[in-house]
Amino acid sequence: MSNLTKLYPWLQPVAIFVGFLVVWGGLHWLFETLLKFVIKKLNLPSGTNLIMAFRIPVRCIIFTIAFCAALNVSPLAYFLEYDVV
């Protein structure tokens, strides 16, 4: 049972990270569907290339933001804030 109590401080950062990615996944799907609809209505031939060009950079940025948000509430934040090394 003591192993579970050691993991307790890490539940909030993991929940924030996973929650952030789940919410972002839903918004990403919604935005991409809307963008495809607009591209289809405007008959832009390079519209799908535009979507593909931004897909990986946006994913990297969102992953970095989620990781930083989770790191700020993790037990490691104490060490980063007070330089306890």
C-alpha positions as a printed Julia matrix, in Angstrom:
85×3 Matrix{Float64}:
   0.0    0.0     0.0
   2.93   2.37    0.55
   3.77   2.25   -3.16
   0.38   3.74   -3.99
   0.89   6.61   -1.56
   4.2    7.38   -3.26
   2.38   7.72   -6.57
  -0.33  10.04   -5.22
   1.55  13.33   -5.9
   1.88  12.29   -9.55
  -1.86  11.75  -10.14
  -2.66  15.44  -10.65
   0.1   16.1   -13.22
  -0.78  12.97  -15.18
  -4.49  13.85  -15.09
  -3.75  17.38  -16.32
  -1.52  16.11  -19.12
  -3.99  13.46  -20.3
  -6.97  15.79  -19.93
  -5.22  18.5   -21.88
  -4.44  16.09  -24.71
  -7.99  14.69  -24.77
  -9.57  18.15  -24.92
  -7.07  19.21  -27.56
  -7.84  16.08  -29.59
 -11.51  16.98  -29.67
 -10.83  20.58  -30.62
  -8.31  19.46  -33.23
 -10.88  17.17  -34.83
 -13.5   19.93  -34.8
 -11.14  22.55  -36.26
  -9.79  20.2   -38.93
 -13.31  19.17  -39.98
 -14.36  22.81  -40.19
 -11.24  23.7   -42.17
 -11.82  20.83  -44.62
 -15.42  21.99  -45.09
 -14.3   25.56  -45.85
 -11.59  24.34  -48.24
 -14.11  22.14  -50.03
 -16.58  25.02  -50.37
 -13.9   27.41  -51.67
 -12.46  24.82  -54.09
  -8.87  25.38  -53.0
  -6.67  22.78  -54.68
  -3.81  23.08  -52.17
  -6.04  23.15  -49.09
  -5.2   19.64  -47.94
  -1.5   20.44  -48.27
  -2.06  23.42  -46.0
  -3.69  21.22  -43.37
  -0.88  18.66  -43.59
   1.79  21.38  -43.31
   0.48  22.59  -39.97
  -0.46  19.23  -38.45
   2.93  18.19  -36.99
   4.1   21.62  -35.76
   0.79  22.24  -34.0
   0.94  18.8   -32.37
   4.47  19.52  -31.1
   3.44  22.89  -29.69
   0.37  21.46  -27.93
   2.39  18.55  -26.53
   4.98  20.99  -25.17
   2.32  23.17  -23.55
   0.65  20.12  -21.96
   3.99  18.83  -20.7
   4.92  22.21  -19.18
   1.52  22.55  -17.52
   1.85  19.08  -16.0
   5.42  19.79  -14.92
   4.36  22.96  -13.11
   2.01  21.04  -10.8
   4.25  18.01  -10.37
   6.45  17.38   -7.34
   9.43  18.35   -9.49
   8.19  21.95   -9.52
   9.34  22.32   -5.93
  12.89  21.43   -6.92
  12.83  23.77   -9.89
  11.45  26.67   -7.86
  13.77  26.44   -4.86
  16.92  25.06   -6.55
  17.05  22.07   -4.21
  19.59  19.85   -5.88
